Amino acid sequence: MRNKLNQTHWLWILLGGGIMFVLAAVGVVGALLWTSDRPAPKSVAIVTATAPASAVATDTATLSTAESTAMPTDTSIPPADTPTSTPKPVSGDKLTLPTATRTPRPTSTATRTPTVTPTRTPIATPVPGQSEGLGVGNIAPDFTVGNTRASRVSLSTLRGKVVVLNFWTTWCPSCRREIPDLQAVHNEYGPQGVVVLAVNVKEKVDTVARYANDNGISFNVWLDEDGWVSTIYGIRAIPTTYFIDEQGIIRAVHFGAMNREQITVQVQKLL
């Protein structure tokens, strides 16, 4: 009886050992299979800052919000200048943003040659007791100008004639309304020695000549392309008209447009 119990005890011991061996073997095999299925670790490439500037990608999406908001904006460069960007240098591990450089505006060496250059000339025959000026009773400042027909005239050479000195432009509505009345005065009083001296202010000869031709202007139209004469006479509004007597003395000044009757009244006072 005791021998049977001993045999049974050893059988259980052998059975338990066998089960433990089988479990250990299964565990080893499973571990080997699990490790063989894992992917190999990826290698990490370290990019240094030794690459040339041309090889650096300009992907602005990689910039941080702080860096993008810190970018200066140069609002002092006028639109006429052309900004150019320098290559993007690499400093350490950070990408340095390009800076704008201003291209100097080329300086034009061309000189403007006016068609007619007004010049001041001495008064031919000074009037005793009178001084040159712009007020009524003063001698009208002298000048020389050219006209659309390439002629020239000096105010002082018109002594002995009544002069209606009118400053005007083709783009001025009031001047355009006044031109036909000046033409009528020229037609009526020209034979009596009245000169309509219409000085166009700062317009090109082609523009003035075309306007005179289209509107049937027969009196000479004189050109003040550089505004020199209008500066002498302190012109602030157009049209402006000076009435000058036979001695070259200013007898009346009118600012703004005049009609035929108003011009005629002033002219008849000087005849």
Buried (B, 14 or more C-beta within 10 A) or exposed (E): EEEEEEEEEEEEEEEEEEEEEEEEEEEEEEEEEEEEEEEEEEEEEEEEEEEEEEEBEEEEEEBEEEEEEEEEEEEEEEEEBEEEEEEBEBEEEEBEBBEBEEEEEEEEEEEEEBEBEBEBEEBEEEBEEBEBEEEEEBBBBBBBBBBBEEEEBBBBEBBEBBBBBBBBBBEBEBBBEBBBBBBBBBEEBBEEBBBBBBBBBEBEBEBBBEBBEEEEBEBBBBBBBBEBBBEBBEBEEBBBBBBBBBEBBBBBBBEEBBEBEBBBEBBEEBE
